[in-house]
Amino acid sequence: MSTVYTVGTIVPFANANRTEGTIVSWDYDLVMTAKYTMRLSNSTGAESSWGMNLRGIDFGGSAIDKVCVVGANTLGVNEYLNSSFILCFDRDTSTGVLTTDWNKIIILNLWNTHTPSTTPGLNPGWEHIAMDENNIYVATRGSRMVISNNASSDNQYTTADPMYAAIAKFRISDGAIMWIKKFTFGSSVGTTNYAKGVTKIALRPNALYAQISVLSTNAGYDYLKINPANGFVTGSSGLSTSVTMPNSSSLGGYDIISGSDYDLTTTYTSGSSDIVTVSETLDATDLYEDIDDQWGINPSSDQYILYSFDSSSVSTSSSVCSATINQKYYFVGTTSSIIVGSEVYSDSLATSGLTNGYYRISSTQYIIVSSGSVSSINTCTTVTSFSSSTGTNVLSVCALSIGSTYYHDGSGTYPAAGDTVYSDSAGTIVLANNYYKFNSTWAYRITGGAGIVEASWPQEIC
């Protein structure tokens, strides 16, 4: 089902003290196909001030197809949106219909605790989201938002110094928290005139990148490079510091709100019965033609997925099919199956390409790696080893010592007529044309250049 999803927030009626989240689905021709409205209430059904503001949406998953949204809500204490919200739907790939799977309300105690309504916390909700096949990555911008009497104040960027933000990783299948990090931008306590915060996250093979607005003479942008596996940051000296947030209600920790404390209602409207579609044709003169006049263009928006695969260490052609599979390596691909051309790496950050050579990947297959990518996928031939002489001519073969190990693909102990004989256990290098002895009296002959024992051999010639 080719579907585009957009996410936003609506005020259900004039001067309402609460907001509702909304998702609209479109086909690829931008015809609206459905919408979903999400509403939060407390466990008694009261909805006042249980506002929900949805800020980001993405989809991912292979075995589990998900559409997930993030945002902020109030937890019912006031109009300050100082709690984070994440909700994941199962997606029917044939119809595009979304069914609620799991959700979490988490208080990110970055600025202060969330105790009385008279002193609301400055804590933010999730703003950004990026997903791959297995995990969800989310980030805040800065501090809280405010919703009051049909008027909103989006002040998630802050001019405070220092400024705090949170970035987290969730497991896509069940919402388990893999890690949450608190990031600190700036060091002194005070106020500046420069807004700071996380403005975007982007997932790539080697890292999770977080674009940030930072303090400088004229203000500006920079980025954090984050290890998706553990949240560690590299390449950002002087920009920020980070610490792991514990599951705690104290400052610097996070609280997961029990699902029994709130109710989530999702209303699905099929088709466009109450949706108004506005069509408008833009003339060429309505758009800037120069590149410098464009804003927010992101041409490289593909998400490249890093998959792991089990393998042996690098081997030679003669030993790869008997090598032990005891390593975990990684490849970049659009499916979970490694293919010819897949880029292969030794580490989960995709920074070190595999050494050229042979790698066993299953009981029957091995790959050949060249220049950091898979040049071929091959099948291991089932072979039997035996002792033999090296090749020679018919007049001297009987005098040779039996001391070489060769391999054949036949069913017997020794090669028979029609069997192929190899010099390596992988069954890739055939023996050259010649005469070979395999015990005190018997020999075999190979002709034709394909390693195949000639039809009238072996013979008892010694």
C-alpha positions in Angstrom: 0.0 0.0 0.0 1.7 3.3 -1.1 0.8 5.7 1.6 2.2 9.0 2.9 1.4 9.9 6.5 1.4 13.5 7.9 1.1 14.3 11.6 -0.2 17.4 13.5 -2.3 18.8 16.3 -5.9 20.2 16.3 -8.0 22.1 18.8 -11.3 20.3 19.0 -13.5 23.4 19.6 -13.1 27.1 20.3 -11.2 28.1 23.4 -10.5 24.5 24.3 -7.9 23.9 27.0 -6.9 20.7 25.4 -5.6 19.6 22.0 -5.8 16.4 20.0 -3.3 14.7 17.8 -4.1 13.8 14.3 -2.6 11.7 11.5 -3.7 12.0 7.9 -2.9 9.3 5.3 -2.5 10.1 1.6 -1.8 8.1 -1.5 1.1 9.0 -3.7 -1.0 11.3 -5.7 -1.7 13.2 -2.5 -5.4 12.2 -2.3 -6.5 11.9 1.3 -7.5 8.4 2.2 -8.0 8.4 6.0 -7.4 10.3 9.2 -6.8 9.3 12.9 -7.6 11.5 15.9 -5.9 10.7 19.2 -7.2 11.9 22.5 -5.8 11.5 26.1 -7.9 11.4 29.2 -7.1 10.4 32.8 -8.3 7.1 34.3 -11.7 8.6 35.2 -12.3 9.9 31.7 -11.7 13.6 32.4 -10.0 15.3 29.5 -9.4 18.9 30.7 -5.8 19.9 30.1 -4.8 16.4 28.8 -3.6 18.1 25.6 -1.6 16.1 23.0 0.7 17.8 20.5 2.1 15.5 17.9 5.4 16.6 16.4 7.0 13.8 14.3 6.1 10.6 12.4 8.1 7.9 10.7 7.7 4.2 9.7 9.9 1.2 9.7 10.3 -2.5 10.6 10.6 -5.6 8.5 8.9 -8.5 10.3 6.9 -5.9 12.2 5.6 -3.0 10.1 5.1 0.1 12.3 4.1 3.7 12.0 5.1 5.7 15.0 4.5 9.3 16.2 6.0 11.4 18.9 5.1 14.6 20.7 4.2 16.1 24.1 1.3 16.2 26.5 0.3 17.8 29.8 -0.4 14.8 32.1 -3.6 16.7 33.2 -2.0 19.1 35.7 -1.9 22.3 33.6 -1.5 23.8 30.1 2.2 23.2 30.0 3.1 20.4 27.7 6.0 19.0 29.7 5.7 15.2 29.2 6.9 13.2 26.3 4.6 10.9 24.3 5.3 8.1 21.8 2.7 5.9 20.1 3.3 3.1 17.6 0.7 1.6 15.2 0.7 -1.7 13.4 0.2 -1.1 9.7 -1.7 -3.3 7.4 0.5 -3.2 4.3 -2.4 -4.1 2.0 -4.8 -1.4 3.1 -2.7 1.1 4.9 -5.0 1.0 8.0 -3.2 1.7 11.4 -4.0 -0.2 14.6 -2.7 1.0 17.9 -0.1 -1.3 19.3 1.8 0.4 22.2 2.4 3.8 23.7 4.4 5.5 26.4 4.2 8.7 28.4 7.6 9.6 29.8 8.5 12.5 32.0 12.0 13.6 31.0 13.3 15.4 34.1 15.9 17.5 32.3 15.1 20.9 33.9 13.3 20.3 37.1 10.8 17.9 38.6 7.1 17.9 37.7 5.5 18.2 41.1 2.9 21.0 41.6 0.9 22.7 38.8 1.9 26.1 40.2 5.5 25.4 39.4 5.3 23.4 36.2 8.4 21.8 34.9 10.2 23.0 31.9 10.6 19.5 30.7 10.0 18.8 27.0 8.3 16.2 24.8 9.8 14.3 21.9 10.1 16.4 18.7 12.1 14.3 16.2 11.9 10.7 15.2 13.8 8.3 12.9 13.3 4.6 12.5 15.1 1.6 10.9 14.1 -2.1 10.8 14.4 -2.7 14.5 14.6 0.5 16.5 13.2 4.0 16.9 15.4 7.0 17.7 13.8 10.2 19.2 15.0 13.6 20.4 13.7 16.7 22.1 14.4 20.2 21.0 14.7 22.1 24.3 12.0 22.9 26.9 8.3 22.7 27.2 5.4 24.0 25.1 2.3 25.8 26.3 -1.3 25.3 25.3 -3.9 27.6 26.8 -7.4 28.8 25.7 -6.9 28.0 22.0 -3.5 29.8 22.0 -0.2 28.0 21.9 3.3 29.0 22.6 5.9 26.8 21.0 9.0 27.6 23.0 10.8 24.3 22.8 13.8 26.3 21.7 15.3 28.0 24.7 17.9 30.7 25.3 18.9 29.4 28.7 22.5 28.5 29.2 23.1 25.6 29.7 20.4 24.0 27.6 19.3 20.4 28.0 17.9 17.9 25.5 17.2 14.2 25.5 17.8 11.6 22.8 16.6 8.0 23.2 16.4 4.6 21.4 13.3 2.4 21.7 12.9 -1.2 20.4 10.3 -1.1 17.6 8.6 -4.4 18.5 7.5 -3.5 22.1 8.7 0.0 23.0 11.5 -1.3 25.3 13.9 1.5 26.2 17.4 0.7 24.9 19.1 3.9 26.1 18.2 7.5 27.0 20.9 10.2 27.1 20.7 13.7 28.6 22.7 16.3 26.5 23.9 19.5 28.0 24.8 22.4 25.6 26.8 25.2 27.2 28.1 25.3 30.7 27.4 28.6 32.6 24.1 29.4 34.3 22.5 32.5 32.8 20.6 33.8 29.8 21.8 34.4 26.3 20.1 35.7 23.2 20.9 32.6 21.2 18.4 29.8 20.8 19.9 26.3 21.2 18.4 22.9 20.7 18.2 19.8 18.6 16.7 20.8 15.2 16.8 17.4 13.4 18.0 13.8 13.6 19.0 11.6 10.6 19.8 7.9 10.7 22.7 6.7 8.5 24.7 3.5 8.3 27.5 4.6 10.6 25.7 6.9 13.0 22.7 8.8 14.2 23.3 12.4 13.4 21.6 15.2 15.5 21.7 18.7 14.0 21.9 21.3 16.8 21.5 25.0 17.1 24.5 26.2 19.2 25.7 29.3 20.9 28.3 31.3 19.0 29.0 34.9 18.2 26.4 35.0 15.6 24.7 31.7 16.5 24.8 28.8 14.1 24.4 25.1 13.4 26.5 22.1 14.2 25.9 18.4 14.7 26.4 15.5 17.0 27.5 12.1 15.7 26.0 9.4 17.9 26.7 5.7 18.1 23.2 4.1 17.6 24.2 1.0 19.6 24.8 2.8 22.9 24.3 6.6 22.5 27.9 7.5 22.8 29.0 10.7 21.0 32.1 11.2 18.9 33.4 14.2 17.1 31.6 16.9 19.2 34.4 18.2 21.4 33.2 21.4 23.1 29.7 21.2 21.8 28.0 19.1 24.4 28.3 16.6 27.2 26.0 13.7 27.8 25.1 11.3 30.6 22.8 8.2 30.8 19.5 9.1 32.3 18.4 6.6 35.1 14.8 5.5 35.6 14.2 7.9 38.4 11.9 10.9 39.4 14.9 12.9 40.5 16.5 15.6 38.3 18.4 14.0 35.4 16.2 10.9 35.4 13.0 9.8 33.6 9.6 8.5 34.8 7.5 6.1 32.8 3.8 6.8 33.6 1.7 3.8 34.3 -0.8 3.0 31.6 -3.5 2.7 34.3 -3.2 6.4 34.9 -4.5 7.5 31.5 -6.6 6.4 28.6 -5.8 6.8 24.9 -8.7 7.0 22.4 -8.0 6.7 18.7 -10.8 7.5 16.2 -10.4 6.3 12.6 -12.2 7.9 9.7 -12.0 6.1 6.5 -11.9 8.0 3.2 -12.5 11.7 3.1 -16.0 12.1 4.4 -15.0 15.1 6.6 -11.8 16.1 4.9 -11.7 18.9 2.5 -9.1 18.6 -0.3 -7.8 21.9 -1.8 -6.3 21.6 -5.3 -4.0 24.3 -6.5 -1.7 24.5 -9.5 1.6 26.4 -9.0 3.0 28.3 -12.0 6.7 28.1 -12.5 7.1 31.7 -11.4 5.7 30.8 -8.0 8.9 28.9 -7.2 12.4 30.1 -6.8 14.6 28.8 -9.6 18.0 29.3 -8.1 19.5 26.7 -5.7 20.5 29.5 -3.2 16.9 30.5 -2.9 15.7 27.0 -1.8 15.2 26.1 1.9 14.9 22.8 3.7 15.9 20.6 0.7 17.0 17.1 1.7 17.7 15.1 -1.4 19.5 12.2 0.4 16.6 11.1 2.5 17.0 7.3 2.1 17.5 5.3 5.2 20.3 2.8 4.8 19.8 -0.2 7.0 22.8 -2.0 8.6 22.2 -5.7 9.1 24.3 -8.3 10.9 25.3 -11.7 9.6 27.2 -14.6 11.1 30.4 -15.6 9.5 33.8 -17.2 9.9 37.0 -15.2 10.1 38.7 -14.4 6.8 39.9 -17.7 5.2 41.5 -19.0 2.0 39.7 -20.7 -0.8 41.1 -24.1 0.4 39.9 -23.7 4.0 36.7 -21.6 3.9 34.2 -24.5 3.7 35.6 -26.1 6.9 36.1 -22.8 8.8 34.2 -22.2 12.0 31.4 -19.7 12.0 32.1 -17.7 15.1 32.1 -14.0 14.0 29.4 -11.3 13.6 29.8 -8.9 10.8 27.6 -6.3 9.1 26.3 -5.3 5.7 24.3 -2.4 4.3 21.2 -3.3 2.3 17.6 -2.8 1.5 16.7 -6.3 2.6 17.9 -8.6 5.4 19.6 -11.0 2.9 23.2 -10.4 1.8 23.6 -10.1 -1.9 26.4 -9.6 -4.5 27.4 -6.0 -4.2 26.5 -5.6 -0.5 29.0 -3.4 1.4 30.4 -5.4 4.4 31.9 -4.2 7.6 33.6 -5.6 10.7 31.9 -3.2 13.1 28.4 -2.0 13.9 29.2 1.6 13.0 30.1 0.6 9.4 33.5 2.2 9.7 35.8 -0.7 8.9 35.4 -2.7 5.7 36.0 -6.5 5.8 39.4 -7.6 4.7 39.6 -9.1 1.2 39.2 -12.9 1.3 36.8 -15.8 1.8 34.1 -15.9 4.5 31.9 -18.9 5.4 28.3 -17.6 6.1 26.4 -21.0 6.4 27.0 -24.7 6.3 26.7 -24.6 2.5 27.7 -21.1 1.4 30.6 -18.7 1.5 31.2 -15.2 0.1 34.2 -13.6 -1.5 35.0 -10.1 -0.4 36.8 -7.6 -2.6 37.4 -3.9 -1.9 34.8 -3.9 1.0 31.9 -5.5 -0.9 30.6 -9.0 -1.8 32.0 -10.0 -5.2 30.3 -13.4 -5.2 28.2 -15.8 -3.2 29.3 -19.4 -3.6 28.1 -22.9 -2.6 30.5 -25.2 -0.8 30.8 -28.5 -2.6 30.4 -31.6 -0.4 33.7 -33.4 -0.7 35.7 -36.3 0.8 39.4 -35.9 1.5 41.9 -38.6 0.6 45.6 -39.0 0.3 47.2 -39.0 -3.1 50.4 -38.4 -5.1 51.0 -35.3 -7.0 50.5 -35.4 -10.7 53.0 -36.9 -13.1 53.1 -39.0 -16.2 52.1 -42.7 -16.5 55.7 -44.0 -16.6 56.7 -42.5 -13.2 53.4 -42.3 -11.2 54.0 -45.6 -9.5 57.3 -44.4 -8.0 55.7 -41.4 -6.3 55.0 -41.1 -2.6 51.5 -40.6 -1.4 51.6 -37.4 0.6 49.2 -34.8 -0.7 45.6 -34.3 0.5 43.0 -33.9 -2.3 39.2 -33.9 -2.3 36.6 -35.5 -4.5 32.8 -35.2 -4.8 32.0 -38.9 -5.2 30.4 -41.2 -2.7 33.4 -43.5 -2.1 36.6 -43.3 -0.1 38.6 -42.7 -3.3 37.5 -41.0 -6.5 35.8 -43.1 -9.1 35.2 -42.5 -12.8 33.3 -39.3 -13.4 34.1 -37.8 -10.0 35.6 -34.3 -9.8 38.9 -34.0 -7.8 39.9 -30.7 -6.1 43.0 -29.4 -4.4 40.9 -27.4 -1.9 38.2 -28.3 0.6 35.9 -25.7 -0.8 35.8 -27.5 -4.1 36.8 -24.5 -6.1 40.2 -25.5 -7.6 40.2 -28.6 -9.8 43.3 -30.8 -10.3 45.2 -30.4 -13.5 45.3 -33.0 -16.3 47.7 -35.8 -15.3 48.1 -39.2 -13.6 47.8 -39.5 -9.8 48.3 -42.5 -7.4 46.0 -43.1 -4.4 47.4 -46.3 -3.0 50.2 -48.8 -3.7 48.8 -50.1 -6.9 45.9 -47.9 -8.1 46.0 -44.6 -10.0 43.5 -42.3 -11.7 43.8 -40.0 -14.7 42.3 -36.5 -15.3 41.9 -35.1 -18.8 39.9 -32.3 -20.3 40.9 -29.6 -17.8 37.8 -29.9 -15.5 39.3 -32.1 -12.8 37.1 -35.1 -13.8 38.4 -38.7 -13.5 38.5 -40.2 -17.0 35.7 -42.8 -17.6 38.1 -45.9 -17.9 39.9 -45.0 -14.7 41.0 -45.7 -11.9 43.2 -48.6 -13.0 45.5 -51.0 -11.1 48.7 -50.2 -12.9 51.4 -50.5 -10.3 
